């Protein structure tokens, strides 16, 4: 194994753990029985200012982490296929 493979593998593990922790810390979008009876319309301060909420920030971080994970995975596969021929 080369140093590049070890660094990329470590980066993959780190980013995937961050992504799992972020997804686990997000709240569920499902409102359950309250939504079924009340029609699901809950207008609140956080609904109006969704871009500044904790959920929006976590969603943005999760999106960035998933893009990084995808790019690093593709990069590792390309590097490994080139060097191991």
Secondary structure, 3 states (H helix, E strand, C coil): CCHHHHHHHHHHHHHHHHHHHHHHHCCCCCCCHHHHHHCCCCCCHHHHCHHHCHHHHHHHHHHHHHHHHHHHHHHHHHHHHHHCC
